[in-house]
Amino acid sequence: MSYTAPLKDMLFVMNELAGLSAVNALPGCEDATPETAEAILEENARFCGEVIAPLNHGGDKEPSAWADGRVTTSPGFKEAFRQFGEAGWQGVQHPVEFGGQGLPKLVATPCIEMLNSANLSFALCPLLTDGTIEALMTAGTLQQKETYIANFISGKWTGTMNLTEPQAGSDLALVRTRAVPEGDGTYKVFGTKIFITYGEHDMAENIVHLVLARTPNAPEGVKGISLFIVPKFLVNADGSLGARNDVQCVSIEHKLGIKASPTAVLQFGDHGGAIGTLVGEENRGLEYMFIMMNAARFAVGIQGLSVSERAYQQAVAYARDRVQSRDLAGSPGPVAIIHQPDVRRMLMSMRAQIEAARALAYVAAATSDAAHFSDDEATRKSNQAFYEYLVPIVKGWTTELSIDVTSTGVQVHGGMGFIEETGAAQYYRDARILPIYEGTTAIQANDLVGRKTARDGGAVAKGIIAQVRKTVAELQGDAALAPIAARLGESADALEQVVDYVVGNVKSDIKAVFAGSVPYLKMAGVVLGGWQMARAAAVAATKLKAGEGDGKFYEAKLATARFFADQILPQALAYRTAIVEGGQAVLALPEDQF
Ligand SMILES: Cc1cc2nc3c(=O)[nH]c(=O)nc-3n(C[C@H](O)[C@H](O)[C@H](O)COP(=O)(O)OP(=O)(O)OC[C@H]3O[C@@H](n4cnc5c(N)ncnc54)[C@H](O)[C@@H]3O)c2cc1C
């Protein structure tokens, strides 16, 4: 099944909802004109559709393979990665001084979406490298930046993120990998890291691992973790590759999905110690890794959107093609299943959730740009707070909905969905990892409750709810939009009640509050996604009245926004009840009763 990038919707969201022209006006974003962005998206769509997407199904059938410490990636991956690097796609959002294009996140985000729709497994390698670049840009020395970043951007080298150990998953306080100073500015690293994405592969000449480890006498817990660069091949002073470092890939995992992406067990220091260099200061590793993780969490949210879009495209094609049963309103013979109301419900629910998730993610990207590039400190601060509130939602909500959307994609296919050759099952299997890695949904929800809501007494959350209400007020006067406004208004009220409940009870009844953390995250996704769909409906209605642009697109947008309001937004009210009244029910059964 081929992939056609949904450029129309991407450009609509970028321009009309996320505000590309406002981003373009930020200092440093002068090159990101709407015309340039459109040209980049078109070229990226061509590359992803023609070069990357055709490798997706083959990668699932012929996964990466391990032998004698080496990993051979799936057929075609190596050559495609060469083309990816040469075309400059790794550098879209990275600094011009290191060979990147220096474009804002808002322009990079649709490119990331397309790459992941084309092939989740392939896209993971650039995704991790993006995170490595961000961490080094923030905490690395000039020399580290000069040594590594240009090579990442050109696709010569790739980056990895080494947090997880057998005993340390969600809880990084348990990290045991050791880093012993050598007295010459380097460290020797010893330990085992598991589940390391693209920890070993054959697509680049060097692999640069960013590794969390403890120095001797470091404080216990997360305050004693430092971050190290440990390259597979050491790098000489002139930038050429030196000796093989003491890091070995001892195996890769056999997985439910994303099979082409090698998930490595890495052994550091079995032969005397892997040589590493410190990033930033000792004991501040987790702080730096969080920079990388925030970028990666956002990108994993985009992966959820991407795989959902791919599943939707395939489901629509199948529903048009498969003939079964007569039309309920009468037909001479059996019709394509797209005529059946329940199939329409499934397709609309896929489509509406995808469009809402895309809009929320692109809006988040634009706030990140304002937080980064604005020359006004207050604007930077308020946008950063908005972005940080949205990151766990984009990650958690979008990846959770991708399970639902890809599963619905299987359902649209009936029995053929369960048969591997259609490819529908692959999207479902591939999507299953997304709510797990880069922090499970529960970990995102803990972040949303603790750092993003309780810590500031709900101030940022309420500021966003106030913006939602502004949209409600704007829509109320228009008869066609008033029903959407009504649903959005009641869901915003429900969200505010939940924020009040979280803030009011987090000290007195912490377990009950956290029992509702994932429902709160999902609810926030539904309400804020619904907010973006309402904004989209308002734009579409204005364009239709003015007779501007593609009328069919705007009519479809209005219909999809109405579906979201009528069919998805009411979930917010059920979440409110479950969160505010159901915490004790979650905890009522004693542990020994399970
Ligand atoms: C395919 C794949 C690729 C990966 N890539 C990488 C990588 O490149 N680099 C890397 O470092 N790691 C990687 N990981 C590891 C991944 O990030 C972890 O699996 C994930 O963070 C969860 O940790 P865990 O598996 O130890 O689960 P656990 O932490 O054991 O969690 C088990 C369950 O307990 C819940 N839980 C745990 N703690 C809490 C809590 N405080 N509150 C509420 N619920 C909680 C979790 O939500 C989950 O449902 C990868 C994993 C996979 C499978």
The ligand as an SDF file (V2000), in Angstrom:
LIG
                    3D

 53 58  0  0  0  0  0  0  0  0999 V2000
   11.2970   -1.2050   20.9730 C   0  0  0  0  0  0  0  0  0  0  0  0
   11.8570   -0.4280   22.0970 C   0  0  0  0  0  0  0  0  0  0  0  0
   12.7500    0.6060   21.8470 C   0  0  0  0  0  0  0  0  0  0  0  0
   13.3010    1.3100   22.9090 C   0  0  0  0  0  0  0  0  0  0  0  0
   14.2620    2.2680   22.6710 N   0  0  0  0  0  0  0  0  0  0  0  0
   14.9570    2.7830   23.7120 C   0  0  0  0  0  0  0  0  0  0  0  0
   16.1060    3.5890   23.5110 C   0  0  0  0  0  0  0  0  0  0  0  0
   16.4810    3.8980   22.3770 O   0  0  0  0  0  0  0  0  0  0  0  0
   16.8010    4.0330   24.5940 N   0  0  0  0  0  0  0  0  0  0  0  0
   16.4160    3.7280   25.8680 C   0  0  0  0  0  0  0  0  0  0  0  0
   17.0870    4.1560   26.7970 O   0  0  0  0  0  0  0  0  0  0  0  0
   15.3110    2.9810   26.1110 N   0  0  0  0  0  0  0  0  0  0  0  0
   14.5800    2.4910   25.0670 C   0  0  0  0  0  0  0  0  0  0  0  0
   13.4890    1.6890   25.2880 N   0  0  0  0  0  0  0  0  0  0  0  0
   13.0670    1.4450   26.6540 C   0  0  0  0  0  0  0  0  0  0  0  0
   11.7510    2.1300   26.9820 C   0  0  0  0  0  0  0  0  0  0  0  0
   11.9190    3.5200   27.0650 O   0  0  0  0  0  0  0  0  0  0  0  0
   11.2050    1.5090   28.2690 C   0  0  0  0  0  0  0  0  0  0  0  0
   10.7700    0.2060   27.9290 O   0  0  0  0  0  0  0  0  0  0  0  0
   10.0710    2.3060   28.8750 C   0  0  0  0  0  0  0  0  0  0  0  0
   10.5460    3.5350   29.3640 O   0  0  0  0  0  0  0  0  0  0  0  0
    9.3870    1.5590   30.0060 C   0  0  0  0  0  0  0  0  0  0  0  0
   10.3110    1.0300   30.9090 O   0  0  0  0  0  0  0  0  0  0  0  0
   10.2170   -0.5280   31.3120 P   0  0  0  0  0  0  0  0  0  0  0  0
   10.1380   -1.2930   30.0470 O   0  0  0  0  0  0  0  0  0  0  0  0
   11.2960   -0.8410   32.2370 O   0  0  0  0  0  0  0  0  0  0  0  0
    8.8190   -0.6550   32.0050 O   0  0  0  0  0  0  0  0  0  0  0  0
    8.5560   -0.4320   33.5720 P   0  0  0  0  0  0  0  0  0  0  0  0
    9.1780    0.8270   34.0150 O   0  0  0  0  0  0  0  0  0  0  0  0
    8.8960   -1.6770   34.2890 O   0  0  0  0  0  0  0  0  0  0  0  0
    6.9720   -0.2220   33.5700 O   0  0  0  0  0  0  0  0  0  0  0  0
    6.0320   -1.3190   33.6000 C   0  0  0  0  0  0  0  0  0  0  0  0
    4.6400   -0.7240   33.8390 C   0  0  0  0  0  0  0  0  0  0  0  0
    4.6330   -0.0380   35.0910 O   0  0  0  0  0  0  0  0  0  0  0  0
    4.1960    1.2900   34.9080 C   0  0  0  0  0  0  0  0  0  0  0  0
    4.9090    2.1760   35.8320 N   0  0  0  0  0  0  0  0  0  0  0  0
    6.2110    2.1640   36.1640 C   0  0  0  0  0  0  0  0  0  0  0  0
    6.5030    3.1730   36.9810 N   0  0  0  0  0  0  0  0  0  0  0  0
    5.3680    3.8790   37.1490 C   0  0  0  0  0  0  0  0  0  0  0  0
    5.0100    5.0510   37.8630 C   0  0  0  0  0  0  0  0  0  0  0  0
    5.9200    5.7350   38.5630 N   0  0  0  0  0  0  0  0  0  0  0  0
    3.7390    5.4860   37.7870 N   0  0  0  0  0  0  0  0  0  0  0  0
    2.8090    4.8100   37.0850 C   0  0  0  0  0  0  0  0  0  0  0  0
    3.0810    3.7050   36.4030 N   0  0  0  0  0  0  0  0  0  0  0  0
    4.3470    3.2420   36.4170 C   0  0  0  0  0  0  0  0  0  0  0  0
    4.4940    1.6240   33.4550 C   0  0  0  0  0  0  0  0  0  0  0  0
    3.6600    2.6740   32.9650 O   0  0  0  0  0  0  0  0  0  0  0  0
    4.2280    0.2900   32.7900 C   0  0  0  0  0  0  0  0  0  0  0  0
    2.8620    0.1600   32.5020 O   0  0  0  0  0  0  0  0  0  0  0  0
   12.9070    1.0110   24.2370 C   0  0  0  0  0  0  0  0  0  0  0  0
   11.9820   -0.0080   24.4730 C   0  0  0  0  0  0  0  0  0  0  0  0
   11.4750   -0.7380   23.4280 C   0  0  0  0  0  0  0  0  0  0  0  0
   10.5380   -1.8770   23.7360 C   0  0  0  0  0  0  0  0  0  0  0  0
  1  2  1  0
  2  3  1  0
  2 52  2  0
  3  4  2  0
  4  5  1  0
  4 50  1  0
  5  6  2  0
  6  7  1  0
  6 13  1  0
  7  8  2  0
  7  9  1  0
  9 10  1  0
 10 11  2  0
 10 12  1  0
 12 13  2  0
 13 14  1  0
 14 15  1  0
 14 50  1  0
 15 16  1  0
 16 17  1  0
 16 18  1  0
 18 19  1  0
 18 20  1  0
 20 21  1  0
 20 22  1  0
 22 23  1  0
 23 24  1  0
 24 25  2  0
 24 26  1  0
 24 27  1  0
 27 28  1  0
 28 29  2  0
 28 30  1  0
 28 31  1  0
 31 32  1  0
 32 33  1  0
 33 34  1  0
 33 48  1  0
 34 35  1  0
 35 36  1  0
 35 46  1  0
 36 37  1  0
 36 45  1  0
 37 38  2  0
 38 39  1  0
 39 40  1  0
 39 45  2  0
 40 41  1  0
 40 42  2  0
 42 43  1  0
 43 44  2  0
 44 45  1  0
 46 47  1  0
 46 48  1  0
 48 49  1  0
 50 51  2  0
 51 52  1  0
 52 53  1  0
M  END
$$$$
